[in-house]
Amino acid sequence: MKIAFVGKGGSGKTTLSSLFIRHLAAARVPVVAVDADINQHLGPALGLPEDEAAALPALGAHLPEIKEYLRGANPRISSAETMIKTTPPGEGSRLLRLTGGGTDPVHTACARTVALDDGSVRLMVTGPFNESDLGVACYHSKVGAVELYLNHLVDGRDEYLVVDMTAGSDSFASGMFTRFDVTFLVAEPTRKGVAVYRQYRDYARDFDVALAVIGNKVQGADDLAFLRDEVGDDLLAAVGHSDWVRAMEKGRPPHFALLEEPNRQALTVMHQRADAAHGRRDWARYTRQMAHFHRKNAESWGNAKTGADLAAQIDPGFVLDEAVLTA
């Protein structure tokens, strides 16, 4: 299951994604987490010291090796240099698994195990926006490694990938917003919070994005009523004040079992929604959407940059699904 956390900057999406990851780990669910935000805070939110989090190997720094591995023997991809962030897999491509096949070079190079109170998580990061990037690069060049990873990932129901995404509508700078079984949008009970929800909902409407709103920093009945009025049936759960979270933000979290019961219930509801989404998964649509965004990127900049017709990389007979692995 692929899960994204999005929301306005400062809404608490990193905090909620870390709580959801801890919840999955406590339930002994295999989980890989990816910090794809320009502000790399997921590691510390999972309990890593700042220096250890900063030393995590960045996916973006390993992009050439990732491309070379994923293209495998795909005859439609002449070289790793012609692969861009949207390049889809085809016959001969190497695919990734979250479990079972997790010893591939991508996970070996970039995933690090983080011990939690109950269980553990494998964490990957895109890497920070460095001073050397200023004026010459955009953050989406780093997030492109995550999109390639998602395009080549075959995941099952009882395993989870949780991605802490960039803030606001930045997710729409690529087709990555269509790569998830459920997108949890974290919204504060404010006009700005629900404005980001409306923008995300409207952008995603034509792409069958499963969107669920998680209210955060909800302080009472009036806040909850405001969110219900503004969000309607998309409101799935609400998280209120948390002494546990405040202690976590100070770097001294209690045992996760001591998280307040109402907030634990919200995480359970989110887990149930994610599990239910598996029955609606449509691998054929997923593959078509990959091809759609690859064509768009090829025409707008990819062909010019690589000097190749990147649309020819699309394998029309290929559908990414679990049957491909057995074949």
N, C-alpha and C positions, 0 to 999 in steps of 0.2 A: 504494500500500500504506500502510495506517495502522497505526502501531506505537506502543504505549504502554509506558512504563517505570514500574513501581510497586514499592513495597517499604516496609519499616519506615524511619522516620526515622533517618538515619545509616548505612543499609545500603550506600550508594554508588550509588544509582540515577542520580543526576545525573552522576556520574563515568562510569558505564557507558553512559548514554545519549549523553554527549558523545563517548566512544570509538566507539560505533556510528555516530554521525553522521560523525565523521572517516573511519571506514572506508568509508562509502557515498560520501563526497565523493572519497576517493582512488580509488574504483572508477568515478568519473565518473558516478555515479547522481544525478539531480536530487533534491534533498532540501530540505524545509522543516521547520524545527524550531520547536516551541512550548514555552515554559517556562510550565507551568500549575501550578507548585508555589508554595505560600505563601512559601517562601524562594527568591528569584529568583537562582539561582546558575548557570544553564545558560550564560549569556553569558560570564562569566569562565572557566567550564570550557572554552569554545570559544576562549579566548584574548583576549576583549575586556577592556580595562582597566575597572576598577570604575566609573569616572565615565561611560564610554561606555555600559556596560551599564545603568546607572541612568537614562540619558537616552533609552533606547529607547521608542518610542511604545507605550503600553499598549492592548491590545485593549479592555479594559474602559472606557477613556476614550473610545473611538470607538463604543460600543455603539449609540447612537441612529442614527448614519450607517450602521452595518453592518445594522441592522434595516431601515432604509428601502431600502437597496440590495437586500437579499435578498428582500424581499416582492415587489418588482417590480410586476407587474400581476396578482398572484394575487387573484382576486375573493373568496376566502374569508377574506382578511386585510384588515380594514377600515382599519387604520392601523398604523404601526410601534409605537404605544403598546400595542397589544393582543398584540404578540409577546412571548413569554417564552422562556426558554432552551431549551425543548423543542419549540418550534414547528417542525413539519416542512414541507418544501417541497411544493408542489403545482403544478398547471398554472398557468403564468404567473410562477412564482417564478424568481428569478435564481440560477443555480448557479455554483459555483466550480471552477476547475481549478488544479492545482499547476504545470503547465507549459502552454505554448501560450496559455492564457487568463490568465496570471498578471499582467496589467496592469489587473485590475479594481480598483475603489476600495478594497477591503478589503486586498489585498496592497500596493497603492500606499501606503496610509496607514500600515500597521502592520508590513510586512516590511522588514527591513534586511539587506543582503548582508554576510556575515562571511567574509573571506578566510581560508582554511586553508592548510596546507602543500601539499596537493594538492586543487585544486578550491575550492569555496566552498559556503556554506549560506545560505539565507534564514531569518532568525530572527525570530520573533514572541514577545511576552511578554504575559501577562495583566496585569502590573503588580503592584507590591508592596502589601502590606497596610499602609496609611498610618495615621498617628496619628489622622487625622480619621475613620477607619473604626471606631475602638475604641468598643465599646458600642452601635454603631448599625447595623453591617453584619456579614455573615459573608463569608468568602472565596469561598464558592460563588457569590455575586452577581457576582464578577469572572470566575470560571471559566465562567459562563453564556455569555459571548461565545465561548468555545472550543467549547462544545456546539452553539451555533447554526452556527458555522463548519463543524463536522464534519457536521452534518445536511444541509448544502447543498453538500458537497464531493463531486465525482465524480473519483476518482483511478484511475490505471491501474497496471499491474503494474510498469512500469519507472520509477516515480517514487515517492518516499517522503515521508510525513509522520511525524515522530517527535515524540511528546509526552512530556515529563517531567511526570508527574502528581503530585498531592498524595500525602502519605505515608499508609501504612497503608490502612485501610478507608474513608478520606474519599472515595475515588472513587465509593463507592456512594450518596453523597448525591444523585446524579442518575443518569440513564440513560447517562451518558457512558462507563461501563465496557463497554458493548456496542458501541461505535463502532469497534472496532479489529479488524484482521485477525489480529494476534498481540499478546498482552500478555506482556511479559517481566517477571517478578517477580524482583527482586534479593533474595537471601536470604543472610545470613551463616550460617556453620555453628554456630548457637547455638539454644537453645530458643526465645528470643524471635523469632529470624529465621524459624524454621519455623512458629511459631504464627501469624505474619502470613500466611504461605503458606496454612495450613489455613483461616484465616478467609476469605481471598480466594477460595480454591477452593470453599468451601461456599456463599458468597454467589453466586458466578458460575455454579454448577452448572446451574441451570435455564435459562440464557440462551445456551448454546453458545459460551461464551467460550473462545477458543483460548489456553490458559495454558501458558507454558514458564518454568521456574525457571532462573535464572542464579546459580550460587553465586559469592559474592564474598568476598574476604579469606580464601581457602582456602590454608592454609599447609602442607598435607601430606596424606598418605594417610588419616590418621585423620579429618581434616576432611571429605575427600571421601566417605569411607565413612559418616560421620554423615549427610551430606546425602542420600546414596543410600538409607539406611535410612529416613529420615524423609519423603522426597519421592517416592521411587520413580521411575517412568518420566517424571514431569514434569520431572526434572532434565535440562536440555539441555546445559549447558556450565558450566565453572567458570573463574574468573579468580583468579589467585594474586597474590603480591607483585609489585609493579611499581615499579622505580626510575623508569621513565618517568612514571608517574602521580604519584609523589612530587615529581618535578621540576615537573610541570604544576601541582600544588597550590601550589608555591612561586612560580608565575608565570614559570617558565623551562623550558618543555617543549622537549625535543629535537625533531628532525624526526620526524613520525609514523611514518616507515618504520623507526625505531629501536625502536618498541614491541616488547617481548619476543615471540618467536615463539609460545610457548604461548598468550599472550593474544591474539595476532593470529589464531591458529587458532580460538579461542573466538568471536571476532567473525565469522569466516567461517562457522562453524556457525550462528550466529544469522541471518546474511544468507540462508543456504540455507533455513532454516526459514521465514523471512518470505516468500521467493519461492515456496516450495511452498504457502503458504497461499492464494495467489491462485486456485488451482484449486478451492478449497473455498468461495470467496466466493459468498454467496447474497444478492443484492440484494433479493429479495422479503422474505426474513426480516428483513433490515436495516431495510427500510421499515416492516414490521409492528412491530418493536421500537420504532422512533421513535414510532409512533402509540400504542403501549401506554404508554410513559412520559409522553407528552404528555397522555393522558387522566388518568393518575394525578396529575400536577402540576396540571392544570386543576381537578380535583375537590377536591384538598387545599388549594390556595391561589390558583391562577391566576384562576379565575372571580371569586372575591371581590375580588381585587386590581384586576382590569381592568374588572369590571362587564360582562363579555361571556361568552358560551358558547364557550369556547376549543376544545372538542371539535369544533365546527363547522368549525374550520380544517383538519381532516384531510380530504384529498382521497382518497376510497376507491378511485378508479381509477388513482391515480398510483403508479408504482414508480420509485424513484431508481436509475438505472443509466446506463451509458455511451450506451445507445440514445437516452436523453432528449436528449442534446446534439445528435445528428444530426437528431432530429425537430424 
